[in-house]
Amino acid sequence: MLLDLTTSIPRGASTRRVALLREAANPSANAPASVRAALARAVRAAGFRGRAKELALVSDRDGPWILVGLGKDPVSPGKLRRAIQRAAKESLRPGATKVAFVFGKGIGEEDVRRALPQIASLDYRFDRYRTRRTDGPVKSRGAVLVADADARRRLLPALRDASVSADAAAWARDLGNTPANDLGPDEFASSVEAMGKKHGLAVDVFDKKRIEKERLAGLLAVNSGSVRPPRFVVGEYRPARPLGTAVLVGKGITFDSGGISIKPSLAMGEMKYDMMGAATVFAALQAAARLKLPVRVVALAPVTENLPSGSACRPGDILRMRNGKTVEVDNTDAEGRLVLADVLDYAQNFEPDVLIDFATLTGAVLVALGIECAGLLTPDDRLAADLAAAGDAVGERLWRLPVWDEYLENLKSEFADMRNTGGRNAGTINGAIFLKQFAPKGVPWAHIDFAGVAHTEKDQAGWPAGATGFGVALTVEFLRRRFPA
């Protein structure tokens, strides 16, 4: 959705006017001066107070208002996300070509910045497999945010970032929503190559022989049960005078059955989303190039299916990884850490100043944190603070969990240097502790486990059904802050 910032609402019957208002005696207070009087009339006519989940439709001489309540302070990112999603259901209907958003009392510029990536994504649809379109959100020509002139000037850079991030996230969401019969490792790689050609990025795709040459043992082991060969996809954006190098690694399991340690059949169809880490890092690479960020960005994705067969990796197998460490495969459904480990080791070839991996790694993170945030695990305090601040700024929150060396005891093996699981307790931490053994020494590294927020099976917590695009706006914001022009 195209975004714009204006000082007044465009006229026309096809413009839907949406006001997001905090609970107050006068919710319309502090709205931009150009709309304050009209909004106040609508609020009075509806008896609207701005309570949480309150929604009212009011018509006046210039057309309808959609009033959405945010409730009392504080207006958290989750509360704002839910309110915007409710507004979208009412505003993006047939006949609407533009949506105008107005924010009232208690909603500051930080809140507006936080809302921008979601507003830019509101008209996203994935309907390529429908033979008939259903009633629902329609493609809009754009959205405008009404702000006073000074606020407009300050918010314009964030608006540009949000528009590009949302477009890149839509590309990632399309990949995630595509079923596994149409998106295997080769199709994923081809999509990245096409995207790279469009945006002037260097993309290299390693076939199985090159993967063997690079000794990516984890990727080869996980792939051994599939008839579809693996791919290792490398992409790079390099500005003329980079201020540093950021390497992004994404888990790319295009379908995860669990392998020999097969998953229960219930909801196994969701495992097409197990490649969202890979999609996210290449979407972030695209956004960095389009925004001309002053940092070299490298995206790396090991891509394969994880399936059971007579040739599949077995529990009890021992792998010799790229860095020489040996790993006992305790559970073939803990495959994400196996494919990521060697790639983290490979990342040192690019001499990164910062290394971040995105992965739908554990169901345990969903148990721990639910669908409100992703798990952040890093031994680097500054990196943790920078990533958390970036996530807060764009409404993609992170919550830090420890990666203390004591947890390595959970991964002890009787026959190898370590095993790939550590029991039921601290499942998300165990996954990160495993990866920590392969991250290059001396390089600030963070692991983001976003299994709880990378996709949803229904509209919930303000996320739409399907792939969410979480992580793209966060990464762009982080790179801007970490490598300021």
VOGUDREN-364102 format. One record per residue (C-alpha): x, z, y; residue number from 1. Coordinates in nm, 2 decimals. Layout:
N
     xx     zz     yy   i
      X      Z      Y NUM
...
//
This chain:
485
     xx     zz     yy   i
   0.00   0.00   0.00   1
   0.14  -0.10   0.34   2
   0.18   0.20   0.57   3
   0.17   0.22   0.95   4
   0.16   0.49   1.21   5
  -0.07   0.44   1.50   6
  -0.19   0.65   1.79   7
  -0.56   0.55   1.73   8
  -0.78   0.44   1.45   9
  -0.83   0.06   1.41  10
  -1.18  -0.05   1.48  11
  -1.39  -0.23   1.21  12
  -1.64  -0.15   0.95  13
  -1.38  -0.21   0.67  14
  -1.16   0.08   0.79  15
  -1.23   0.41   0.61  16
  -1.15   0.72   0.82  17
  -1.02   1.02   0.62  18
  -0.95   1.36   0.77  19
  -0.75   1.62   0.58  20
  -0.83   1.96   0.73  21
  -0.72   2.31   0.67  22
  -0.98   2.59   0.66  23
  -1.04   2.72   1.01  24
  -1.31   2.80   1.26  25
  -1.24   2.46   1.42  26
  -1.07   2.25   1.15  27
  -1.04   1.95   1.39  28
  -0.82   2.14   1.63  29
  -0.48   1.99   1.69  30
  -0.58   1.65   1.56  31
  -0.43   1.36   1.76  32
  -0.59   1.34   2.10  33
  -0.73   0.99   2.05  34
  -0.96   1.10   1.76  35
  -1.01   1.47   1.83  36
  -1.35   1.45   2.00  37
  -1.50   1.21   1.74  38
  -1.36   1.42   1.46  39
  -1.50   1.74   1.61  40
  -1.85   1.58   1.62  41
  -1.82   1.49   1.26  42
  -1.71   1.84   1.16  43
  -2.00   2.00   1.35  44
  -2.25   1.76   1.20  45
  -2.14   1.84   0.85  46
  -2.10   2.21   0.90  47
  -1.75   2.15   0.76  48
  -1.51   2.44   0.74  49
  -1.21   2.29   0.55  50
  -1.25   2.50   0.24  51
  -1.05   2.41  -0.07  52
  -1.21   2.12  -0.26  53
  -1.48   2.08   0.02  54
  -1.57   1.72   0.08  55
  -1.82   1.57   0.32  56
  -1.92   1.22   0.42  57
  -2.05   1.19   0.78  58
  -2.14   0.87   0.97  59
  -2.13   0.82   1.35  60
  -2.14   0.52   1.57  61
  -1.79   0.40   1.47  62
  -1.85   0.44   1.10  63
  -1.82   0.70   0.83  64
  -1.58   1.00   0.82  65
  -1.45   1.14   0.49  66
  -1.37   1.50   0.55  67
  -1.15   1.67   0.28  68
  -1.08   2.04   0.28  69
  -0.73   2.18   0.22  70
  -0.83   2.55   0.21  71
  -0.63   2.83   0.36  72
  -0.26   2.85   0.43  73
  -0.01   2.77   0.28  74
  -0.08   2.40   0.22  75
   0.14   2.35  -0.08  76
   0.25   2.01  -0.21  77
   0.02   2.04  -0.50  78
  -0.28   2.13  -0.28  79
  -0.21   1.84  -0.05  80
  -0.16   1.60  -0.34  81
  -0.50   1.70  -0.49  82
  -0.67   1.65  -0.16  83
  -0.53   1.31  -0.10  84
  -0.63   1.20  -0.45  85
  -0.99   1.32  -0.38  86
  -0.99   1.13  -0.05  87
  -0.87   0.81  -0.23  88
  -1.17   0.82  -0.47  89
  -1.40   0.80  -0.18  90
  -1.21   0.57   0.05  91
  -1.07   0.30  -0.18  92
  -1.40   0.14  -0.27  93
  -1.52  -0.22  -0.24  94
  -1.54  -0.33   0.12  95
  -1.25  -0.11   0.24  96
  -0.94  -0.30   0.36  97
  -0.77  -0.02   0.54  98
  -0.77   0.36   0.53  99
  -0.69   0.57   0.83 100
  -0.57   0.93   0.77 101
  -0.60   1.20   1.03 102
  -0.45   1.55   0.99 103
  -0.60   1.85   1.16 104
  -0.50   2.21   1.25 105
  -0.22   2.36   1.05 106
  -0.08   2.04   0.91 107
   0.26   1.98   1.05 108
   0.50   1.69   1.04 109
   0.67   1.82   0.73 110
   0.34   1.81   0.55 111
   0.28   1.46   0.67 112
   0.62   1.35   0.55 113
   0.54   1.51   0.21 114
   0.22   1.31   0.19 115
   0.36   0.97   0.27 116
   0.49   0.86  -0.07 117
   0.16   0.95  -0.23 118
  -0.05   0.78   0.04 119
   0.17   0.47   0.00 120
   0.09   0.47  -0.38 121
  -0.29   0.53  -0.36 122
  -0.40   0.17  -0.44 123
  -0.17   0.14  -0.75 124
  -0.36   0.00  -1.05 125
  -0.25  -0.11  -1.39 126
  -0.52  -0.34  -1.53 127
  -0.33  -0.63  -1.68 128
  -0.48  -0.55  -2.02 129
  -0.84  -0.54  -1.91 130
  -1.05  -0.84  -1.97 131
  -1.30  -0.72  -1.71 132
  -1.23  -0.51  -1.41 133
  -1.41  -0.19  -1.37 134
  -1.54  -0.02  -1.06 135
  -1.28   0.19  -0.90 136
  -1.00   0.19  -0.64 137
  -0.95  -0.15  -0.50 138
  -0.64  -0.31  -0.35 139
  -0.62  -0.22   0.02 140
  -0.44  -0.41   0.29 141
  -0.29  -0.08   0.40 142
  -0.31   0.27   0.53 143
  -0.25   0.40   0.88 144
  -0.17   0.75   0.98 145
  -0.29   0.85   1.32 146
  -0.04   1.05   1.52 147
   0.05   1.13   1.88 148
   0.32   0.90   2.02 149
   0.61   1.16   1.99 150
   0.52   1.24   1.63 151
   0.49   0.87   1.55 152
   0.84   0.81   1.67 153
   0.98   1.09   1.46 154
   0.79   0.99   1.15 155
   0.87   0.62   1.14 156
   1.20   0.65   0.94 157
   1.01   0.86   0.67 158
   0.73   0.61   0.67 159
   0.98   0.33   0.59 160
   1.14   0.53   0.30 161
   0.80   0.61   0.16 162
   0.68   0.25   0.16 163
   0.99   0.13  -0.02 164
   0.99   0.42  -0.26 165
   0.63   0.37  -0.35 166
   0.68   0.00  -0.41 167
   0.98   0.07  -0.64 168
   0.79   0.35  -0.81 169
   0.51   0.10  -0.88 170
   0.76  -0.12  -1.06 171
   0.86   0.18  -1.28 172
   0.50   0.28  -1.34 173
   0.42  -0.07  -1.46 174
   0.70  -0.04  -1.72 175
   0.58   0.30  -1.83 176
   0.22   0.20  -1.86 177
   0.31  -0.11  -2.07 178
   0.25  -0.04  -2.44 179
   0.54  -0.04  -2.68 180
   0.44  -0.35  -2.86 181
   0.51  -0.54  -2.54 182
   0.80  -0.33  -2.41 183
   1.10  -0.28  -2.64 184
   1.46  -0.25  -2.54 185
   1.51  -0.62  -2.48 186
   1.20  -0.65  -2.27 187
   1.30  -0.35  -2.06 188
   1.65  -0.50  -2.01 189
   1.49  -0.83  -1.91 190
   1.27  -0.66  -1.65 191
   1.57  -0.49  -1.50 192
   1.76  -0.82  -1.49 193
   1.47  -0.99  -1.31 194
   1.44  -0.70  -1.06 195
   1.81  -0.70  -1.00 196
   1.81  -1.07  -0.93 197
   1.53  -1.03  -0.68 198
   1.70  -0.75  -0.49 199
   2.06  -0.87  -0.52 200
   2.18  -0.61  -0.76 201
   2.46  -0.64  -1.02 202
   2.30  -0.59  -1.37 203
   2.49  -0.60  -1.70 204
   2.31  -0.56  -2.04 205
   2.52  -0.45  -2.34 206
   2.41  -0.58  -2.67 207
   2.47  -0.39  -3.00 208
   2.82  -0.52  -3.04 209
   2.92  -0.40  -2.70 210
   2.75  -0.07  -2.76 211
   2.95  -0.03  -3.08 212
   3.27  -0.12  -2.89 213
   3.19   0.15  -2.63 214
   3.14   0.40  -2.92 215
   2.79   0.51  -2.80 216
   2.73   0.68  -3.13 217
   2.41   0.86  -3.03 218
   2.24   0.55  -2.92 219
   2.34   0.37  -3.24 220
   2.22   0.65  -3.46 221
   1.88   0.68  -3.29 222
   1.83   0.31  -3.30 223
   1.92   0.28  -3.67 224
   1.55   0.32  -3.78 225
   1.43   0.03  -3.57 226
   1.43  -0.35  -3.63 227
   1.47  -0.39  -3.25 228
   1.83  -0.37  -3.14 229
   1.94  -0.13  -2.87 230
   2.04  -0.22  -2.52 231
   2.26  -0.03  -2.27 232
   2.16  -0.14  -1.92 233
   2.40  -0.10  -1.63 234
   2.30  -0.17  -1.27 235
   2.49  -0.13  -0.94 236
   2.43  -0.14  -0.57 237
   2.74  -0.14  -0.35 238
   2.71  -0.14   0.03 239
   3.00  -0.28   0.23 240
   3.15   0.07   0.32 241
   3.01   0.32   0.07 242
   3.04   0.69   0.16 243
   3.06   0.78  -0.20 244
   2.92   0.70  -0.55 245
   2.61   0.84  -0.71 246
   2.55   0.77  -1.08 247
   2.20   0.80  -1.21 248
   2.14   0.82  -1.59 249
   1.79   0.77  -1.74 250
   1.66   0.82  -2.09 251
   1.51   0.50  -2.22 252
   1.32   0.56  -2.55 253
   1.06   0.28  -2.54 254
   0.87   0.45  -2.82 255
   0.94   0.79  -2.98 256
   0.79   0.86  -3.32 257
   1.03   1.14  -3.38 258
   1.22   0.94  -3.64 259
   1.24   1.11  -3.98 260
   1.13   1.43  -3.81 261
   0.81   1.26  -3.73 262
   0.57   1.39  -3.46 263
   0.21   1.48  -3.53 264
  -0.02   1.18  -3.48 265
  -0.22   1.35  -3.21 266
  -0.12   1.20  -2.87 267
   0.17   1.01  -3.02 268
   0.06   0.71  -2.81 269
   0.19   0.90  -2.51 270
   0.54   0.84  -2.65 271
   0.55   0.49  -2.48 272
   0.63   0.69  -2.17 273
   0.96   0.83  -2.32 274
   1.15   0.56  -2.12 275
   1.04   0.68  -1.78 276
   1.38   0.83  -1.71 277
   1.53   0.48  -1.74 278
   1.26   0.32  -1.53 279
   1.30   0.59  -1.26 280
   1.67   0.54  -1.21 281
   1.64   0.17  -1.18 282
   1.35   0.20  -0.94 283
   1.57   0.44  -0.73 284
   1.85   0.18  -0.75 285
   1.61  -0.08  -0.62 286
   1.50   0.14  -0.34 287
   1.85   0.23  -0.24 288
   1.94  -0.14  -0.20 289
   1.63  -0.22  -0.01 290
   1.69   0.07   0.23 291
   2.06  -0.02   0.26 292
   2.16   0.34   0.20 293
   2.53   0.39   0.27 294
   2.62   0.50  -0.08 295
   2.72   0.32  -0.39 296
   2.45   0.38  -0.66 297
   2.50   0.31  -1.03 298
   2.21   0.33  -1.28 299
   2.27   0.36  -1.65 300
   2.01   0.36  -1.93 301
   2.05   0.37  -2.30 302
   1.74   0.20  -2.44 303
   1.60   0.20  -2.79 304
   1.31   0.30  -3.01 305
   1.31   0.61  -3.23 306
   1.14   0.52  -3.56 307
   1.16   0.62  -3.92 308
   1.27   0.38  -4.19 309
   1.51   0.36  -4.49 310
   1.79   0.30  -4.25 311
   1.70   0.58  -4.00 312
   1.92   0.86  -3.89 313
   1.85   1.17  -4.11 314
   1.85   1.54  -4.04 315
   2.19   1.67  -4.16 316
   2.38   1.36  -4.05 317
   2.69   1.43  -3.85 318
   2.78   1.20  -3.56 319
   3.12   1.16  -3.38 320
   3.03   1.11  -3.02 321
   3.21   0.90  -2.76 322
   3.41   1.20  -2.63 323
   3.52   1.30  -2.98 324
   3.29   1.59  -3.03 325
   3.09   1.60  -3.36 326
   2.72   1.67  -3.36 327
   2.50   1.77  -3.66 328
   2.16   1.61  -3.63 329
   1.93   1.91  -3.69 330
   1.62   1.72  -3.58 331
   1.58   1.35  -3.52 332
   1.30   1.42  -3.27 333
   1.57   1.57  -3.04 334
   1.70   1.21  -2.99 335
   1.70   1.20  -2.61 336
   2.00   1.42  -2.58 337
   2.18   1.21  -2.84 338
   2.14   0.88  -2.64 339
   2.22   1.05  -2.31 340
   2.53   1.24  -2.41 341
   2.76   0.94  -2.46 342
   2.63   0.78  -2.14 343
   2.71   1.09  -1.94 344
   3.06   1.06  -2.08 345
   3.07   0.68  -2.00 346
   2.96   0.76  -1.64 347
   3.31   0.89  -1.55 348
   3.43   0.52  -1.55 349
   3.26   0.49  -1.21 350
   3.43   0.80  -1.06 351
   3.10   0.95  -0.94 352
   3.08   1.20  -0.66 353
   2.75   1.32  -0.81 354
   2.58   1.26  -1.14 355
   2.21   1.31  -1.21 356
   2.01   1.23  -1.52 357
   1.63   1.20  -1.55 358
   1.47   1.24  -1.89 359
   1.14   1.32  -2.05 360
   1.35   1.54  -2.27 361
   1.15   1.84  -2.40 362
   0.79   1.94  -2.46 363
   0.92   2.29  -2.38 364
   0.94   2.21  -2.01 365
   0.57   2.14  -2.01 366
   0.51   2.48  -2.17 367
   0.74   2.65  -1.92 368
   0.64   2.47  -1.59 369
   0.32   2.28  -1.66 370
   0.23   1.98  -1.45 371
   0.33   2.10  -1.11 372
   0.70   2.04  -1.11 373
   1.00   1.92  -1.31 374
   1.28   2.13  -1.45 375
   1.61   2.13  -1.27 376
   1.92   2.24  -1.46 377
   2.27   2.23  -1.31 378
   2.57   2.47  -1.28 379
   2.62   2.35  -0.92 380
   2.45   2.57  -0.67 381
   2.48   2.32  -0.38 382
   2.35   2.03  -0.59 383
   2.06   2.25  -0.70 384
   1.97   2.34  -0.34 385
   2.00   1.98  -0.22 386
   1.78   1.84  -0.50 387
   1.52   2.11  -0.46 388
   1.51   2.05  -0.08 389
   1.47   1.68  -0.13 390
   1.19   1.73  -0.38 391
   1.01   1.97  -0.14 392
   1.03   1.72   0.14 393
   0.86   1.44  -0.05 394
   0.62   1.65  -0.26 395
   0.80   1.62  -0.59 396
   0.90   1.97  -0.66 397
   1.17   2.10  -0.89 398
   1.23   2.44  -1.04 399
   1.57   2.56  -1.15 400
   1.64   2.70  -1.49 401
   1.98   2.85  -1.60 402
   2.25   2.67  -1.79 403
   2.47   2.97  -1.87 404
   2.74   2.91  -2.13 405
   2.60   3.19  -2.34 406
   2.32   2.95  -2.44 407
   2.58   2.74  -2.62 408
   2.56   2.99  -2.90 409
   2.21   2.85  -2.99 410
   2.37   2.52  -3.08 411
   2.62   2.65  -3.33 412
   2.66   2.44  -3.65 413
   2.83   2.54  -3.97 414
   2.97   2.19  -4.02 415
   3.02   2.03  -3.68 416
   3.11   2.12  -3.33 417
   2.74   2.17  -3.24 418
   2.40   2.07  -3.35 419
   2.14   1.89  -3.14 420
   1.88   2.17  -3.14 421
   1.88   2.54  -3.08 422
   1.55   2.67  -3.22 423
   1.22   2.73  -3.05 424
   1.34   2.96  -2.78 425
   1.48   2.82  -2.45 426
   1.41   2.46  -2.57 427
   1.45   2.30  -2.23 428
   1.77   2.50  -2.16 429
   1.92   2.41  -2.50 430
   1.87   2.04  -2.42 431
   2.06   2.08  -2.09 432
   2.33   2.29  -2.25 433
   2.39   2.01  -2.50 434
   2.42   1.75  -2.23 435
   2.65   1.98  -2.03 436
   2.91   1.94  -2.30 437
   2.93   1.56  -2.22 438
   2.91   1.56  -1.84 439
   3.25   1.47  -1.69 440
   3.45   1.78  -1.59 441
   3.46   1.85  -1.21 442
   3.17   1.62  -1.13 443
   2.86   1.78  -0.98 444
   2.59   1.71  -1.24 445
   2.22   1.79  -1.27 446
   1.97   1.73  -1.54 447
   1.61   1.68  -1.45 448
   1.36   1.72  -1.73 449
   1.04   1.58  -1.60 450
   0.84   1.55  -1.93 451
   0.55   1.74  -1.76 452
   0.52   1.52  -1.46 453
   0.64   1.17  -1.55 454
   0.30   1.08  -1.68 455
  -0.05   1.22  -1.73 456
  -0.32   1.12  -1.97 457
  -0.60   1.18  -1.72 458
  -0.63   1.25  -1.34 459
  -0.51   1.60  -1.30 460
  -0.31   1.81  -1.05 461
  -0.34   1.52  -0.80 462
  -0.16   1.29  -1.03 463
  -0.34   0.97  -1.15 464
  -0.37   0.89  -1.52 465
  -0.06   0.71  -1.66 466
   0.29   0.69  -1.53 467
   0.33   0.88  -1.20 468
   0.65   0.74  -1.05 469
   0.78   1.09  -1.00 470
   1.15   1.10  -0.91 471
   1.19   0.78  -0.71 472
   1.11   0.93  -0.36 473
   1.30   1.24  -0.45 474
   1.61   1.05  -0.53 475
   1.59   0.84  -0.21 476
   1.55   1.16  -0.01 477
   1.84   1.33  -0.19 478
   2.07   1.03  -0.14 479
   1.99   1.02   0.24 480
   2.07   1.38   0.27 481
   2.38   1.39   0.05 482
   2.53   1.08   0.21 483
   2.41   1.07   0.57 484
   2.49   0.75   0.77 485
//
